[in-house]
Each structure stands twice: as C-alpha cells, then as structure tokens.
Amino acid sequence: MHTTTIGLAEAKNNFSRVTAEVNRSGRPVTVLKNNKPWVTISPAAGVANPDMVDVAVDFMDEYADVFEELAK
C-alpha cells in the first residue's frame, strides 16, 4: 500500500481535509517534520459513515473564514 507524505505545515493548514481523505480512502498519511517522518495519520477501526465526514469537511471549508476569525 502506498503511503502519502505531507509536510507539517500542510497537515496543520489542511487538517480537516487530510483526515477526511484518510478516512475516505483508508490510506494513512505520514506527516514529515524537517523532511523526516514524524507521525502517521491513519483511519480508526469502525469509523462512522464516510459520507458524514464529507458533510463535515464541506461545512468546515464553507465557513473556514469564520472559524479563522473565531480562533483569533
């Protein structure tokens, strides 16, 4: 199985999307720190309906600017 790798900044900035894709595809993602494997994000056993995750990701994407303001 091919493992995707992404940088730490990308994982941080796109955490919701990254985790939704891991859940949808079932493929883990390795997060790199200083170009070295640091952590792996993998789907949990018995994860809820992937369609619900997609709905949540769409919601987060649609209101990303609101969440950014609230986080200040």
N, C-alpha and C positions, 0 to 999 in steps of 0.2 A: 504494500500500500504506500502510495506517495504521500509524504508529509509536506504540507505547505509551511513556509517560513515567512515571518514578517518581523519588521523592526519594532522595538518597544514603543516608539512614538506613534507609529501607525496603529499598533494594538490599542494604545491609550485613546487615540483620537477616534477610533472606529470600533470600540469595544462591543457595542451592541450588534453591529453588523457582523463582526468576526465571530462572536458567539452564536449568532443565529445561523451563520453559514456552517459552522462546526456541527451544530445540532441538525441542520437540514441534510448535510452531506454525510455525516457520520465520520468524517476525516479530521484527525487532530491538526492543530496548528502549533508550530513551535515558534515561540517569541524569542528573538535574538536581542541580546544586550551587548554592545560593543562587538557586534558581528559574531558572537558566540551564543550557542543555545543557552537559554536562561530558564524558561518554563514552557510547559506544553498545556494547551487548552484542548480538552477532549470532551466528547459528549458523555453525560452521565447515563448510567443504566436506567431504563424506564422513564426517559424524559417525556414530558407531556406532548401533546399533539403539535407537530411542527408548524401546522397552519396557524396556531395561536401565537407562536413565536414570530412568524412573519407579520401578523397583525400588530404585535407589539413593536417590532422594528419599524414598520411603516409609520406608526404613531410617533415613535421617538424621532424618526427622520423628519416628519412633517413639522414637529414642534421643537426642533433642535435649537433654534434661536431663543425660544422661550426658556428652555432648560439652561442654556448658557447664561442668560441674564439672571436666572434664579440662583445659579451657582456662584455668582459674584459676591 
